[in-house]
Amino acid sequence: MRRLVFKYWYKDGENLIDEIEKTSLPENFVAIWFLGQASIVVKFTDIIFYFDPFLSDITDKKGISRRQFPPPFGAEQIKHANWVLCSHNHIDHMDLETLKLIALNSPKAYFVVPLPHIRILEDIGIDYSRIIGARAWKTIESPAFSITPLPSAHESYDTDENGNYLCLGYILNLSGITLYHAGDTVETEDFTDMLKRFKIDIAFLPINGADWKRRKRGTIGNMNAREAADVAVESNIDLVIPIHFDLFSGNSENPAYFVDYIVRTYPFQKFHIMRAGERFIYMK
């Protein structure tokens, strides 16, 4: 199998694993790592969350990796995960091979997936007691944090026969620091009103967009760079971090377009473009 050999990661391998495990912060700080695509690691006090971890190396019919850069480390190296949240059942958001290895090597981890997908995790050997089926607007409470799932439109609001959403974003409230991971979504008429309710400090929003060419080959789209910036400002988000722009050549975007638009149109809006493997510290 051919792999890319150039150095892409800001930090990777055991160095990155070690940094995640050893980072220690006061309660009014949160640490964030970007693992490419929509994969985000969040650490608050000693709790480690993984959002949409995608660490598999998928290949085309010729055995060539479809990724523009390899994973930062193997999923079997994750022995520290406490919570794993997946937004929907696409491989770059709900990577079953990665989830299976995290479950095996992080025995205390819980897995949050849209309610209709519980059975999928059971089928790969994750015990039902470790799986939480998420429903839109039904908050998952814990002493140190809460998780509120929100419906995501990828490119429409899709539900199962019982009305449960198949695609979700997650509001993570960490004792007053509020993060939003959108998963895959387009902007809808009610989207910003929905987000305004939560006074979001940090939002991870996709910027790769959608077009006829991608839809023709079955690739469902997201907000583009301008739409994500507009949503962030309209929703009163303190800091916006773009995601879902870097991993697949046929479904990516140049984040410089996001920077250009937001600097020219909303010079007051805070943002950060993360390098894969970078750690970012946010203080409130």
C-alpha positions in Angstrom: 0.0 0.0 0.0 1.4 3.4 -1.0 1.5 6.1 1.6 2.4 9.7 1.7 5.9 10.2 3.1 6.2 14.0 3.6 6.0 15.5 7.0 2.5 16.8 7.5 1.9 16.7 11.2 2.7 19.5 13.6 3.2 16.7 16.2 2.3 13.0 15.8 2.9 9.5 17.1 3.9 9.0 20.7 4.9 12.7 21.0 1.3 13.7 20.4 -0.2 11.0 22.6 2.2 12.0 25.4 1.2 15.7 25.0 -2.5 14.9 25.2 -2.0 12.7 28.3 0.3 15.1 30.1 -1.4 18.4 29.4 -2.7 19.8 32.7 -4.8 22.9 32.9 -6.9 24.9 35.5 -10.7 24.6 35.3 -11.1 27.8 33.3 -8.9 26.5 30.5 -9.6 23.9 27.8 -7.0 22.2 25.5 -7.9 21.3 21.9 -6.0 19.1 19.3 -6.9 18.9 15.6 -6.4 15.4 14.1 -7.6 16.4 10.5 -11.0 16.3 8.8 -13.5 16.6 11.7 -11.5 14.8 14.3 -11.0 16.9 17.4 -9.6 16.0 20.9 -10.7 18.1 23.8 -9.2 18.0 27.3 -10.9 19.6 30.3 -9.2 19.0 33.7 -8.4 15.3 33.4 -11.3 14.4 31.1 -10.5 13.6 27.4 -13.1 13.7 24.7 -12.7 12.5 21.1 -15.0 14.0 18.5 -15.4 12.0 15.2 -12.1 10.2 15.5 -11.0 8.9 12.0 -7.7 7.1 12.1 -8.1 4.5 9.4 -6.2 4.6 6.2 -8.7 3.8 3.5 -7.4 3.1 0.0 -8.8 3.1 -3.6 -8.9 0.1 -5.9 -5.2 0.4 -6.7 -4.3 0.3 -3.1 -3.4 4.0 -3.0 -4.4 5.9 0.2 -7.3 8.2 -0.3 -6.0 10.4 2.5 -3.8 13.3 1.7 -1.8 12.6 4.8 -1.6 9.6 7.1 -3.2 9.3 10.5 -1.3 10.8 13.4 -1.1 7.6 15.4 -2.9 4.2 15.5 -6.2 4.0 17.3 -4.7 1.2 19.4 -2.5 3.8 21.0 -5.4 5.7 22.5 -5.6 4.4 26.1 -6.8 7.6 27.7 -10.2 8.3 26.1 -13.1 9.0 28.5 -15.8 10.0 26.0 -16.0 9.4 22.2 -18.7 11.3 20.3 -19.7 10.5 16.7 -21.9 12.8 14.7 -23.2 10.4 12.1 -22.6 7.1 10.2 -20.0 8.1 7.6 -16.5 6.6 7.9 -14.8 9.9 8.4 -17.0 10.6 11.4 -17.9 7.2 12.7 -14.9 5.0 11.8 -15.8 1.6 13.1 -12.3 0.2 13.1 -11.0 3.2 15.1 -14.0 2.9 17.6 -13.4 -0.8 18.1 -9.7 -0.2 18.9 -10.5 2.7 21.2 -13.1 0.6 23.1 -10.5 -2.2 23.5 -7.7 0.0 24.7 -9.6 2.7 26.6 -11.8 0.4 28.8 -13.4 3.3 30.7 -14.5 5.2 27.6 -18.2 5.8 26.8 -19.4 6.2 23.2 -22.1 8.7 22.2 -23.7 8.2 18.8 -27.1 9.1 17.3 -29.7 6.8 18.7 -30.4 4.9 15.5 -26.8 3.8 15.3 -26.5 2.0 18.7 -26.7 -1.4 17.0 -23.8 -0.6 14.7 -21.5 -0.2 17.7 -22.9 -3.3 19.3 -22.1 -5.3 16.1 -18.4 -4.4 16.4 -18.2 -5.7 20.0 -18.8 -2.5 22.1 -20.9 -3.4 25.1 -24.3 -1.8 25.2 -23.5 -0.4 28.7 -20.8 1.8 27.2 -23.0 3.2 24.4 -25.3 6.3 24.8 -27.9 6.8 22.1 -28.1 10.5 21.5 -31.4 12.3 20.7 -31.6 15.9 19.7 -32.2 18.3 22.6 -31.9 15.5 25.2 -29.0 16.6 27.4 -26.6 14.0 28.7 -25.6 15.1 32.2 -22.4 14.4 34.1 -21.1 16.1 37.3 -18.3 17.9 35.4 -20.0 18.6 32.1 -23.1 18.2 29.9 -23.6 17.2 26.3 -26.6 18.5 24.3 -27.1 16.9 20.9 -28.5 19.2 18.2 -29.9 18.2 14.8 -27.6 18.6 11.8 -28.7 19.0 8.2 -26.4 16.9 6.0 -27.7 18.4 3.5 -31.2 17.9 4.9 -32.6 16.9 8.3 -32.8 13.1 8.0 -34.5 10.9 10.6 -35.4 7.2 11.1 -38.9 5.8 11.2 -39.3 7.0 14.8 -38.2 10.6 14.1 -34.7 10.3 15.6 -32.1 12.3 13.8 -29.4 10.5 11.9 -27.0 13.4 12.0 -26.2 15.4 15.1 -23.9 18.1 16.3 -22.9 18.3 20.0 -22.9 21.2 22.5 -20.3 20.4 25.2 -20.6 22.5 28.3 -17.5 22.3 30.5 -18.4 24.2 33.7 -19.0 27.4 31.8 -16.9 26.9 28.7 -19.2 25.9 25.8 -18.0 24.1 22.7 -20.0 23.1 19.6 -18.9 20.4 17.2 -21.2 20.6 14.2 -20.2 17.3 12.5 -21.5 17.7 8.9 -24.1 20.3 8.3 -25.3 23.0 6.0 -26.8 26.2 7.3 -30.6 26.2 7.6 -33.2 28.9 8.3 -33.3 28.0 12.0 -29.6 27.1 12.5 -28.3 30.3 14.0 -31.3 30.8 16.2 -30.7 27.3 17.5 -27.0 28.0 18.3 -27.7 31.4 19.9 -29.4 29.7 22.8 -26.1 28.3 24.1 -23.7 31.3 24.1 -21.0 29.2 22.4 -17.4 30.0 23.1 -15.8 27.7 20.5 -17.4 26.3 17.4 -15.9 23.7 15.1 -17.7 24.3 11.7 -17.2 22.5 8.4 -16.1 24.7 5.4 -15.7 22.3 2.5 -19.0 23.3 0.9 -21.2 21.5 -1.6 -21.6 21.5 -5.4 -23.2 19.7 -8.3 -20.0 17.8 -9.2 -19.7 16.3 -5.7 -23.4 15.5 -5.4 -23.2 13.7 -8.8 -20.6 11.3 -7.4 -22.6 10.9 -4.1 -20.6 13.2 -1.9 -23.0 15.0 0.5 -21.9 18.6 1.3 -21.5 21.1 4.1 -21.4 24.8 4.6 -18.7 26.6 2.6 -16.1 29.0 4.1 -18.3 32.1 3.7 -21.4 30.4 5.1 -19.5 29.2 8.1 -18.1 32.6 8.9 -21.6 34.1 8.5 -23.1 31.5 10.9 -20.4 32.1 13.5 -21.0 35.9 13.5 -24.8 35.6 13.5 -24.7 33.0 16.3 -22.5 35.3 18.5 -19.7 32.6 18.7 -16.6 33.8 20.4 -14.1 31.7 18.5 -14.6 29.8 15.3 -12.3 26.9 14.2 -12.9 25.6 10.7 -12.8 21.8 10.1 -13.5 19.3 7.3 -11.3 21.0 4.7 -8.0 19.1 4.5 -8.2 15.3 4.2 -9.6 14.2 0.8 -8.5 15.9 -2.4 -11.9 15.7 -4.0 -13.8 17.1 -1.0 -11.5 19.8 0.5 -11.2 23.5 0.6 -8.4 26.1 1.0 -8.8 27.6 4.5 -7.3 30.8 3.2 -10.7 31.5 1.6 -12.2 31.4 5.0 -9.5 33.7 6.4 -9.8 36.2 3.5 -13.6 36.4 3.8 -13.7 36.7 7.6 -10.9 39.3 7.8 -12.5 41.5 5.2 -16.1 41.1 6.3 -15.9 40.5 10.0 -12.6 41.9 11.3 -13.8 41.7 14.9 -14.5 37.9 14.7 -12.0 35.6 16.4 -10.9 32.5 14.5 -8.1 30.1 14.4 -6.9 27.8 11.6 -5.4 24.7 13.2 -2.5 22.6 11.8 -3.0 18.9 12.1 -1.4 17.7 15.4 -1.4 21.2 16.9 -2.5 21.9 20.4 -4.6 25.1 21.1 -5.3 26.4 24.6 -8.5 28.4 25.2 -9.0 30.4 28.4 -12.3 32.0 29.5 
